[in-house]
Amino acid sequence: MNIGQRDRLISLQMKTVAENGYGEPIETWTTVASIWAQWVPMKASERFAAQQSVGELDGKWRIPWRRGVNAANTRILYDGTVYDIQPPIEMGRKAGLEIYAKAVNP
């Protein structure tokens, strides 16, 4: 992954669960890192190749390799838009992560 292609500053957010005064779980999102990333919009053929139906994914983010990023407790925030992610794919030997994503509040 060419560092010059990482031209968008994203926020990686992790989910934490706390309890309110009644013992009910409350989910909150905390920014754990700001990372320069590459955004790759997906074409219809790529969506099909990724075994996803057309319209489900908006694109993929490419970021430097980072431990702990997973679909269960991580999301991406970029330019006021929240992206839900799929399980990341390791690029090379921990050279980077490729993360398929869908905008939640475009």
Backbone as JSON Lines, residues from 0, in Angstrom:
{"i":0,"aa":"M","n":[0.86,-1.18,0.0],"ca":[0.0,0.0,0.0],"c":[0.9,1.23,0.0]}
{"i":1,"aa":"N","n":[0.7,2.07,-0.98],"ca":[1.48,3.29,-1.14],"c":[0.99,4.34,-0.13]}
{"i":2,"aa":"I","n":[1.89,4.89,0.65],"ca":[1.51,5.86,1.68],"c":[0.89,7.11,1.06]}
{"i":3,"aa":"G","n":[1.26,7.44,-0.17],"ca":[0.7,8.61,-0.84],"c":[-0.77,8.47,-1.18]}
{"i":4,"aa":"Q","n":[-1.27,7.24,-1.21],"ca":[-2.68,7.02,-1.51],"c":[-3.56,7.18,-0.28]}
{"i":5,"aa":"R","n":[-2.96,7.2,0.9],"ca":[-3.73,7.38,2.14],"c":[-3.93,8.88,2.34]}
{"i":6,"aa":"D","n":[-5.02,9.4,1.8],"ca":[-5.24,10.84,1.8],"c":[-6.45,11.28,2.61]}
{"i":7,"aa":"R","n":[-7.03,10.38,3.4],"ca":[-8.2,10.72,4.22],"c":[-7.94,10.35,5.67]}
{"i":8,"aa":"L","n":[-8.16,11.31,6.54],"ca":[-7.94,11.08,7.97],"c":[-9.24,10.55,8.57]}
{"i":9,"aa":"I","n":[-9.21,9.3,9.03],"ca":[-10.39,8.66,9.61],"c":[-10.2,8.47,11.1]}
{"i":10,"aa":"S","n":[-11.3,8.26,11.79],"ca":[-11.26,7.93,13.22],"c":[-11.73,6.5,13.39]}
{"i":11,"aa":"L","n":[-10.9,5.69,14.04],"ca":[-11.33,4.35,14.42],"c":[-11.99,4.46,15.78]}
{"i":12,"aa":"Q","n":[-13.2,3.94,15.88],"ca":[-13.94,4.01,17.13],"c":[-14.23,2.6,17.62]}
{"i":13,"aa":"M","n":[-14.07,2.4,18.93],"ca":[-14.35,1.12,19.57],"c":[-15.56,1.26,20.48]}
{"i":14,"aa":"K","n":[-16.35,0.2,20.52],"ca":[-17.56,0.18,21.34],"c":[-17.21,-0.23,22.76]}
{"i":15,"aa":"T","n":[-17.77,0.5,23.71],"ca":[-17.67,0.11,25.11],"c":[-19.08,0.03,25.67]}
{"i":16,"aa":"V","n":[-19.28,-0.86,26.61],"ca":[-20.59,-1.03,27.22],"c":[-20.47,-0.75,28.71]}
{"i":17,"aa":"A","n":[-21.31,0.14,29.18],"ca":[-21.36,0.48,30.6],"c":[-22.8,0.28,31.07]}
{"i":18,"aa":"E","n":[-23.02,0.4,32.36],"ca":[-24.36,0.27,32.91],"c":[-24.82,1.61,33.46]}
{"i":19,"aa":"N","n":[-26.1,1.9,33.25],"ca":[-26.66,3.1,33.84],"c":[-27.08,2.8,35.28]}
{"i":20,"aa":"G","n":[-27.72,3.74,35.94],"ca":[-28.12,3.57,37.33],"c":[-29.1,2.44,37.58]}
{"i":21,"aa":"Y","n":[-29.77,1.99,36.52],"ca":[-30.74,0.9,36.64],"c":[-30.15,-0.46,36.24]}
{"i":22,"aa":"G","n":[-28.87,-0.49,35.93],"ca":[-28.22,-1.73,35.52],"c":[-28.41,-2.08,34.06]}
{"i":23,"aa":"E","n":[-28.97,-1.17,33.27],"ca":[-29.18,-1.4,31.86],"c":[-27.89,-1.09,31.09]}
{"i":24,"aa":"P","n":[-27.57,-1.91,30.1],"ca":[-26.35,-1.64,29.32],"c":[-26.52,-0.43,28.41]}
{"i":25,"aa":"I","n":[-25.48,0.38,28.35],"ca":[-25.45,1.55,27.48],"c":[-24.19,1.45,26.62]}
{"i":26,"aa":"E","n":[-24.37,1.46,25.29],"ca":[-23.24,1.4,24.37],"c":[-22.75,2.82,24.07]}
{"i":27,"aa":"T","n":[-21.46,3.0,24.12],"ca":[-20.85,4.27,23.73],"c":[-19.69,3.96,22.78]}
{"i":28,"aa":"W","n":[-19.37,4.93,21.93],"ca":[-18.27,4.79,20.98],"c":[-17.17,5.77,21.35]}
{"i":29,"aa":"T","n":[-15.95,5.27,21.43],"ca":[-14.8,6.08,21.8],"c":[-13.77,6.04,20.67]}
{"i":30,"aa":"T","n":[-13.28,7.19,20.27],"ca":[-12.23,7.24,19.25],"c":[-10.92,6.78,19.88]}
{"i":31,"aa":"V","n":[-10.34,5.73,19.29],"ca":[-9.09,5.18,19.82],"c":[-7.89,5.55,18.96]}
{"i":32,"aa":"A","n":[-8.14,5.97,17.72],"ca":[-7.03,6.35,16.84],"c":[-7.53,7.17,15.67]}
{"i":33,"aa":"S","n":[-6.7,8.09,15.24],"ca":[-6.92,8.82,13.99],"c":[-5.85,8.32,13.04]}
{"i":34,"aa":"I","n":[-6.27,7.82,11.88],"ca":[-5.37,7.13,10.96],"c":[-5.58,7.66,9.54]}
{"i":35,"aa":"W","n":[-4.49,7.82,8.81],"ca":[-4.59,8.16,7.4],"c":[-4.93,6.9,6.63]}
{"i":36,"aa":"A","n":[-5.96,6.99,5.78],"ca":[-6.47,5.82,5.07],"c":[-6.73,6.13,3.61]}
{"i":37,"aa":"Q","n":[-6.86,5.07,2.83],"ca":[-7.23,5.18,1.43],"c":[-8.67,4.7,1.28]}
{"i":38,"aa":"W","n":[-9.5,5.47,0.58],"ca":[-10.89,5.08,0.31],"c":[-10.97,4.57,-1.12]}
{"i":39,"aa":"V","n":[-11.54,3.39,-1.31],"ca":[-11.71,2.8,-2.63],"c":[-13.2,2.53,-2.83]}
{"i":40,"aa":"P","n":[-13.9,3.36,-3.62],"ca":[-15.32,3.09,-3.89],"c":[-15.44,1.77,-4.66]}
{"i":41,"aa":"M","n":[-16.52,1.06,-4.4],"ca":[-16.69,-0.24,-5.05],"c":[-17.61,-0.14,-6.26]}
{"i":42,"aa":"K","n":[-17.24,-0.85,-7.3],"ca":[-18.05,-0.96,-8.5],"c":[-18.96,-2.18,-8.34]}
{"i":43,"aa":"A","n":[-19.98,-2.28,-9.15],"ca":[-20.91,-3.4,-9.06],"c":[-20.2,-4.74,-9.21]}
{"i":44,"aa":"S","n":[-19.22,-4.83,-10.1],"ca":[-18.52,-6.1,-10.3],"c":[-17.71,-6.47,-9.06]}
{"i":45,"aa":"E","n":[-17.13,-5.48,-8.39],"ca":[-16.37,-5.77,-7.18],"c":[-17.29,-6.22,-6.06]}
{"i":46,"aa":"R","n":[-18.46,-5.63,-5.98],"ca":[-19.41,-6.04,-4.96],"c":[-19.8,-7.49,-5.14]}
{"i":47,"aa":"F","n":[-20.0,-7.89,-6.4],"ca":[-20.35,-9.27,-6.67],"c":[-19.18,-10.19,-6.35]}
{"i":48,"aa":"A","n":[-17.98,-9.76,-6.72],"ca":[-16.8,-10.58,-6.48],"c":[-16.54,-10.77,-5.0]}
{"i":49,"aa":"A","n":[-16.92,-9.8,-4.19],"ca":[-16.74,-9.91,-2.75],"c":[-17.89,-10.67,-2.11]}
{"i":50,"aa":"Q","n":[-18.7,-11.33,-2.93],"ca":[-19.84,-12.12,-2.49],"c":[-20.83,-11.29,-1.68]}
{"i":51,"aa":"Q","n":[-21.0,-10.06,-2.12],"ca":[-21.97,-9.16,-1.51],"c":[-22.96,-8.75,-2.59]}
{"i":52,"aa":"S","n":[-24.19,-8.55,-2.21],"ca":[-25.16,-8.11,-3.2],"c":[-24.97,-6.62,-3.47]}
{"i":53,"aa":"V","n":[-25.29,-6.2,-4.68],"ca":[-25.11,-4.81,-5.09],"c":[-25.89,-3.89,-4.15]}
{"i":54,"aa":"G","n":[-25.25,-2.83,-3.7],"ca":[-25.91,-1.86,-2.85],"c":[-25.66,-2.06,-1.37]}
{"i":55,"aa":"E","n":[-25.07,-3.19,-0.97],"ca":[-24.85,-3.43,0.46],"c":[-23.58,-2.75,0.98]}
{"i":56,"aa":"L","n":[-22.55,-2.68,0.16],"ca":[-21.3,-2.08,0.59],"c":[-21.01,-0.85,-0.26]}
{"i":57,"aa":"D","n":[-20.48,0.19,0.39],"ca":[-20.15,1.41,-0.32],"c":[-18.73,1.4,-0.87]}
{"i":58,"aa":"G","n":[-17.83,0.72,-0.17],"ca":[-16.44,0.7,-0.6],"c":[-15.58,0.02,0.43]}
{"i":59,"aa":"K","n":[-14.28,0.26,0.3],"ca":[-13.36,-0.33,1.25],"c":[-12.32,0.71,1.68]}
{"i":60,"aa":"W","n":[-11.91,0.59,2.91],"ca":[-10.86,1.42,3.47],"c":[-9.6,0.58,3.54]}
{"i":61,"aa":"R","n":[-8.47,1.18,3.23],"ca":[-7.17,0.53,3.4],"c":[-6.39,1.34,4.42]}
{"i":62,"aa":"I","n":[-5.98,0.67,5.48],"ca":[-5.27,1.34,6.56],"c":[-4.01,0.55,6.9]}
{"i":63,"aa":"P","n":[-3.05,1.17,7.6],"ca":[-1.91,0.4,8.09],"c":[-2.41,-0.69,9.05]}
{"i":64,"aa":"W","n":[-1.66,-1.79,9.14],"ca":[-2.07,-2.89,10.0],"c":[-2.21,-2.4,11.44]}
{"i":65,"aa":"R","n":[-3.26,-2.87,12.08],"ca":[-3.53,-2.49,13.47],"c":[-4.22,-3.65,14.17]}
{"i":66,"aa":"R","n":[-3.74,-3.99,15.33],"ca":[-4.33,-5.08,16.12],"c":[-5.65,-4.63,16.74]}
{"i":67,"aa":"G","n":[-6.61,-5.55,16.85],"ca":[-7.84,-5.29,17.57],"c":[-8.99,-4.77,16.75]}
{"i":68,"aa":"V","n":[-8.79,-4.57,15.45],"ca":[-9.87,-4.07,14.6],"c":[-10.73,-5.27,14.2]}
{"i":69,"aa":"N","n":[-12.02,-5.23,14.55],"ca":[-12.93,-6.3,14.15],"c":[-14.33,-5.73,13.97]}
{"i":70,"aa":"A","n":[-15.17,-6.48,13.3],"ca":[-16.51,-6.0,12.96],"c":[-17.42,-5.91,14.17]}
{"i":71,"aa":"A","n":[-17.12,-6.64,15.22],"ca":[-18.01,-6.68,16.39],"c":[-17.96,-5.41,17.22]}
{"i":72,"aa":"N","n":[-16.79,-4.79,17.31],"ca":[-16.69,-3.64,18.21],"c":[-15.97,-2.43,17.61]}
{"i":73,"aa":"T","n":[-15.86,-2.36,16.27],"ca":[-15.14,-1.26,15.63],"c":[-16.02,-0.65,14.54]}
{"i":74,"aa":"R","n":[-15.91,0.66,14.41],"ca":[-16.53,1.37,13.29],"c":[-15.6,2.49,12.88]}
{"i":75,"aa":"I","n":[-15.89,3.07,11.72],"ca":[-15.06,4.15,11.17],"c":[-15.91,5.41,11.07]}
{"i":76,"aa":"L","n":[-15.31,6.51,11.45],"ca":[-15.96,7.82,11.33],"c":[-15.1,8.65,10.38]}
{"i":77,"aa":"Y","n":[-15.73,9.14,9.3],"ca":[-15.01,9.99,8.36],"c":[-15.92,11.1,7.89]}
{"i":78,"aa":"D","n":[-15.5,12.32,8.06],"ca":[-16.21,13.5,7.56],"c":[-17.68,13.51,8.0]}
{"i":79,"aa":"G","n":[-17.92,13.12,9.25],"ca":[-19.27,13.14,9.8],"c":[-20.12,11.93,9.45]}
{"i":80,"aa":"T","n":[-19.57,11.0,8.68],"ca":[-20.3,9.79,8.3],"c":[-19.74,8.59,9.05]}
{"i":81,"aa":"V","n":[-20.64,7.79,9.6],"ca":[-20.26,6.57,10.31],"c":[-20.34,5.4,9.33]}
{"i":82,"aa":"Y","n":[-19.31,4.55,9.35],"ca":[-19.27,3.36,8.51],"c":[-19.23,2.11,9.38]}
{"i":83,"aa":"D","n":[-20.21,1.22,9.18],"ca":[-20.15,-0.11,9.77],"c":[-19.2,-0.92,8.91]}
{"i":84,"aa":"I","n":[-18.45,-1.82,9.55],"ca":[-17.43,-2.56,8.81],"c":[-17.69,-4.06,8.82]}
{"i":85,"aa":"Q","n":[-17.09,-4.71,7.85],"ca":[-17.05,-6.17,7.77],"c":[-15.73,-6.61,8.41]}
{"i":86,"aa":"P","n":[-15.55,-7.9,8.69],"ca":[-14.27,-8.34,9.23],"c":[-13.11,-7.93,8.32]}
{"i":87,"aa":"P","n":[-12.07,-7.32,8.87],"ca":[-10.96,-6.84,8.04],"c":[-10.16,-7.99,7.44]}
{"i":88,"aa":"I","n":[-9.53,-7.7,6.3],"ca":[-8.69,-8.66,5.61],"c":[-7.25,-8.16,5.71]}
{"i":89,"aa":"E","n":[-6.35,-9.03,6.17],"ca":[-4.95,-8.65,6.3],"c":[-4.3,-8.58,4.92]}
{"i":90,"aa":"M","n":[-3.58,-7.49,4.68],"ca":[-2.86,-7.3,3.43],"c":[-1.39,-7.6,3.68]}
{"i":91,"aa":"G","n":[-0.83,-8.52,2.92],"ca":[0.57,-8.89,3.12],"c":[0.77,-9.51,4.49]}
{"i":92,"aa":"R","n":[1.95,-9.39,5.01],"ca":[2.25,-9.87,6.36],"c":[2.18,-8.7,7.32]}
{"i":93,"aa":"K","n":[0.97,-8.41,7.74],"ca":[0.7,-7.29,8.65],"c":[1.15,-5.96,8.05]}
{"i":94,"aa":"A","n":[1.04,-5.84,6.72],"ca":[1.38,-4.58,6.06],"c":[0.22,-3.6,6.14]}
{"i":95,"aa":"G","n":[-0.99,-4.13,6.18],"ca":[-2.16,-3.27,6.23],"c":[-3.43,-4.08,6.39]}
{"i":96,"aa":"L","n":[-4.54,-3.37,6.5],"ca":[-5.86,-3.99,6.58],"c":[-6.74,-3.42,5.49]}
{"i":97,"aa":"E","n":[-7.54,-4.27,4.89],"ca":[-8.53,-3.85,3.93],"c":[-9.9,-4.08,4.6]}
{"i":98,"aa":"I","n":[-10.68,-3.02,4.72],"ca":[-11.93,-3.08,5.48],"c":[-13.09,-2.68,4.59]}
{"i":99,"aa":"Y","n":[-13.97,-3.63,4.29],"ca":[-15.19,-3.33,3.53],"c":[-16.17,-2.64,4.46]}
{"i":100,"aa":"A","n":[-16.83,-1.59,3.95],"ca":[-17.66,-0.76,4.82],"c":[-18.92,-0.27,4.12]}
{"i":101,"aa":"K","n":[-19.9,0.07,4.94],"ca":[-21.16,0.65,4.47],"c":[-21.47,1.87,5.33]}
{"i":102,"aa":"A","n":[-21.82,2.97,4.67],"ca":[-22.17,4.19,5.39],"c":[-23.49,3.96,6.12]}
{"i":103,"aa":"V","n":[-23.52,4.37,7.39],"ca":[-24.73,4.21,8.2],"c":[-25.59,5.44,8.11]}
{"i":104,"aa":"N","n":[-24.97,6.63,8.14],"ca":[-25.72,7.89,8.08],"c":[-25.13,8.81,7.02]}
{"i":105,"aa":"P","n":[-25.31,8.43,5.73],"ca":[-24.69,9.22,4.65],"c":[-25.28,10.61,4.55]}
